[in-house]
Amino acid sequence: MSHASFMEKLLKGVEVEWKALGEVGQVRMCKRILKNQTSTDDEIPFYKIGTFGKEPDAYIPQKLFEEYKAKYNYPKVGEILISASGTIGRAVIFDGKDAYFQDSNIVWIENNEIQVLNKYLFYFYQIANWGIAEGGTIQRLYNENLRKLQIPIPPLNIQTEIIRILDAFTVHTTELRAELTAELTARKKQYNYYRDHLLTFEEAEVEWKALGELCSINVGQAPNGNVIGEYPFVNAGTTPSGYLSTYNTEPDTITTPSRGQGGIGYVGYQTSRFWCGPLCYRICSTNKIITTRFLYYVLSNSMINIIGLANMAGVPALNKKELVGFPVPIPPLTEKARIVAILDKFDALTHSITEGLPREIALRQQQYAYYRDLLLRFPKAVPETPLESVENQHG
């Protein structure tokens, strides 16, 4: 069945009425809370526009909450809280847990569900054109904007079906995210286990050499200008922080920060030409007995040991004289090749899941948005022109 015929079947013989939101409910908000009434004590969460839908950073006393909840407006379970500033029109379904909300910045519609269901409003708000006005330099959703918002109101059974369909998409996306995240966590755990197992050698089992005997270790340079291009710019990290029009380093190169907060010990492997910045070491094998890829796995398995070489006072710094002496195991060539082959497979699998997770979620979100728009963008009835009215009266 095509999407068009699906909608035709769903809405066959159905009359959709358009009303202003102010006709189906009243705009409500909590009583104003003053700054000196809040604290960081863990009592009743007070949500401001910056923490709406997130973790609270302010609280009000239980006694004040009970007083205000009893005397003033307070949302009912299932009513839809709306952000009236910041990210305009963001909606959260009130779950009934004890909490208080910043007046005028977080509002809701107190409506009769005999006319329109709260969950239907929740989904419609996602596509609503709020007609936002400018309040100084800050965009704001005023009560009048809310009251004037035109909403399509199909019969309750159609609202219920729309909710069911969109709920199913939401649940499926949530389950998919959880499934892929669990798969990624399991693969990373498995990868780390095998990497530890494969790269743990007793001192007498294999030959050991200093890192400086096996490879070149140099820091990069600051780029000449900031022309945007195709080559990754890696500096004080292991992943690109931008892209430049030129490069200074060939692929098959290990990168690790030479200084900076939070980056020391992390190891990256660059598979394409890139520009290496002045806060980053570039490490390449210069000895036929070992490959850069094998070195990468050894170093990435030794984050704690690398951090132990750094001077962590002030801005953390990893000096080259410390890094060159880092001990590296040298198993036989066939064993090194076997280890690299196994870890490459795990690395590719983990990378595939890591890349696939946001892509799959994005595809599901696109699919959800498509059906949401299909289900909620009802055509408005076109009023008759005076000429059409006269013609209809005279047959």
N, C-alpha and C positions, 0 to 999 in steps of 0.2 A: 504494500500500500504506500502510495506517495505521501509526502508530508502534507501536501495541499489537501488530498482526499481524507487524510487522517483528521485534519482540522475541520473539514466540511462535515465529516461524520460526527465529530465531537460536538460541534455547534449547530447541527441540523435542527432547525425549528426553534433555536434558542434566541431569546431577545437579550441583548446586552445593553444595559442602561449606563450612561455616563453621568457621574455626579461629582461635584466638588467635594474634597475630603471633609471640608467643614460642614457638609450636609449629613455626613454619616457619623461624625464624632466630634469631640471637643479636644483642643490642644491642651495638654496638661504638662506640668513640670513640678519638681519638688520645691519645697520651701528653701529660700536662700540660706546657705551656710557661709558664715564669715570665716576668714582665714584663722582668726584667733580661737575659733571653735574646733579646729582640726589639730591633729597631732600625728606623730609617727607611731603612736602606740597601737598595738594590734587589737582593736575593738571592732567597730562596724566600718567596713570599707567605704570610703567616700571617693566616687569616681568623678574625675574632672575630664575635660575634653581630651587631654593628653594621655589619659590612662583608660579611656572608654574602650571596653572590649579587651583590655590587657590586665596587667597586674596593678593593683592600687598602690599608691605611695603616700596616701593620707587616710586618716581614720577619724571618726567622731565617737563621742561617748555613747554607750548603750542607752543611758537615760535620755539623752537628747534625741536619739534615734526613735525610741518608743514614743516620746512626746510628739515629735513632728509627724511620725507615721500615722498617729491617731488623729491629729488635728488638721493636717494638710493633705494635699494630693499625694498619692503614692501609687505606683503602677501595680496592676494585678498580674498574676502569673500568666504568661503567654502574650502579654501586650508587647508592642514593638517599640523599643527605645531608639531614638533617631539622633544623630549628631547634627547640631544646628550651626556648628562652626568647625574649623579645622577641615577634616575630610567630610564635606557636606553630604548628608543623606545616608551615612553609614548606619546600618540597622543591626540591632542585637535583640534577640528574643529574651525577655525577662524571665529568668528561671525561678524566681521566688526566693532566692537566698537573700539573707539580710544584707542590704547594701543601700547606700544613698547616692543621689546623683545631682550633679551641679545644675542649678536652675538656669534656664534659658539656653544653655549650651547642650543639654541633653533633655529631650522632650519626648512625649508619646501622644498617640491619639486614643482617647477613651471612647471606644465605639461599641455599638450593639452588634454582636455577632449574628443576629438574625438577618442583618443586611449584608455584612461583609466579614469574612473570617480574618482573624489576626494573621494567620500564617499566609493567607493570600496577600495581605498587605505587605508582609515581609518580603515576599518575592517580587511584588510589583514595585516596591521602593527601589529595587536594584536597577530598574530601567526608567525610573521616574525622571521627568524633566522638571526640576524644582523651581525654575525661574528665579535663580539666586540673585539677590540684590547686593550692592556693594555697601558695606558699612565702613567708611574710611578706607583704609588699605586692607582690611580683613574681610574676606567673603563671609557672608552670614545668611543663614536661613531664618527668616522672620516668621512669626506665627501666621501672618497674612499669606506668605508664600505657601505654607502648609494648608491653610483653609481653602485656597484657590486651586490647589492641585487637582486636576481632573483625573478621575480614575474610572476604568471600565468595570462594571459590576454585573457579571453573569449570574445566573441562578446558583444557589448554594451547592447543588450537586455538581455543577461544572467547576466551581471554585475548589471543591473537595477533590475532584479528579485532577485538576491542575496541580494542586498541592501534592497529591500522591505521586504524580509523574516526576515533579521536580525534587521531591524528597528522595525518590529512588535514585536519581542521578547524584544527589548529594551523598547519600549513603555509599553508593558504588565508588565514587571518587575517594571518599574517606577510607573505605576498605582497601582500595587499590594502593593508596598512599601508605597505609599501614603494612600491607603485604610486601610492597617493594622496599620499604624502609627496613622491615625485619629481614628480608632477603639480603639487603646490602650489609646490615650489621653482622649477619651470620657469615657472609663471604669474607668480610674484613677480619672477623675473628679467626676464621679458618686460614686465611692468607697469613695473618700474623703468626699463627701457630706453626705453619710449615716453614715460614721464613726463619723463625727462631730456631726451629729444629734443624733446618738445613745449614744454617750459618753458625751453629754452635760447635766449636772444635776445642778439644783438649790441647793444651800447649804443646804436648809432645806428638800429637797426631799429624800435624802438618807444619810446613815451613811458615815462618812469619817474617814479614818485612815492614819497614816504615812506609807510610803513605808517600812521603817525599821521594822515596827510591823508585816508585812505580808510576808516578804521574806528574804532570805540571800543575802547579797551584798558583793562580794569579787572580787579582781582583780586576774588575772591569774599569771603564772610564765613564765620566759624565758625557752625555750625548752633545754633539755640536748642534745646538738648536733643538727645537721641539716639533719638527715637521712630522705630522701624522702619516703613517704608512702601514706596511703589511708585516713588519718584523716585530716580534714581541720585545718589550723592554722589561728585563728582569733585574730588580734592584732591591736588596734587603729582603728578599723573599725567594720563593721557589716557583711562583706563577707570575704571569705578566701583570704589570701595573699600568700598561699602556702599549701603544704600538708606534714604531718609528719608520721612517722611510729608508733607513740603512741599518746594517748589522755590523758587529765586530767579532762574532763568535760563530763557529760552525756547529752543526748538530752533533749528537753523541757526546754531550757534555753534561757533567754534574754541576749543579748550582747549590750553594748554601750560603746564608747570610754571614757577612764578616762582622757586622755590628747591627744593633737595633733592638728595640723592645719586642719581646715575644717571638722573634724569629730564629734565634740561635738554636742550632741542633736540627732544624728541619732541612730535608734534603730533597732536591728536585732533579729531574732528568729531562733535558731539552732534546726534542727530536727534530727540531728545525733550526735554521739560522735565526739568531736573535742578537739583541744588543744587551750586553752584560754591563750593569751599572757599577759605580764605584763602591757600593756597600755590599757587594756580592762576590764570592769566590767562584771561579770557573775551574773545574777539575777534569783533566783528560788523561787517560792512560798513555804512557810513553814506553811501556815495557811489554814485549810480546807475550810474557807469561801470564798476563791478566788483561781482561777487557774492561772498558769503562762501565759497561752495563753490570758486570759482576761487582765492580767497586761500588756502584750505585746501591746495589742491594746490601752490601756490607755496611755502608755508611748509613743507609736509611734504617737499618736494624740497630743502629748504635747511637740514637739520639741522646740518651742519657749520658753516654760516655763523652760525646762531643760537647754537650753542655758543661760537663765537668772540666773540660779544657779551657773554657772561656773565663774571662774576668767579668764577673757579674756586678761589680761595684759601679755605681753610676749607670751610664749607658752600657749595656752588655756588649762585650767585644771579644771576638775570637781571633787571636793573633796567629799569623802564618807559622811562626816558629813553634807554636804548640801543635798546630794541625799537621805539620810535616812529619812529626814523630808518631802519629796515630798508627797503632799496630794493625796490620791486615793479614788474614790467613791466606795461604797460597796452597790450596788443594791441587791435585793433579788436573791437567787440562780437561780430561774427559768428565771429571766430577764437577768442575766449574761450569762446563757446558750444560751438564744435566741440571744443576741447580738453577742456572739462568732460564733454561727451557721451562722448568716447572713453575718458577716464580713469574715468568712472563705470562703464562697461561692464567694464573691467578690474578695478575695485574690487569690483564685484558678483560677478564670476567668482571672484576670489581669496577673497572672503568666503564664497562658497558652498562652495568646496573646504575652507577652514579650518573652517567649521562642520560640513561633512559628514564630515570625517576622524574626529573622535571619535565622531560619531553612528554611522557605519558600523562602526567598531571595536567600539563598545558593542553593536550589534545582533549582530555576529558572536560576541562574547563570550557574549551571552545564548543564542544558538543553540548554541554549544559547550557551555555549562553545562547546557542542557536535555538534549542528547544524552548528555553525560557522566553526568548523573543517571539518565537512562533506562537506560544501559548498565551502571551500576555499583551501583544500588540494588536488589539482589536481595532478594526476600522471604525472611525467615527461616522455616525449617520449624517448625511449631507442634508441640511434643511432645504425645504422647497423654496424656489424663487417665487415672487409674486405671480409671474406669468403661469408657472406650473400649477400654482394653487387655483387660479381662475379656470384653467383648462380642466383640472380634476373636478371642479364643482359643476361644470357644464357638460361633463362626460366627453 
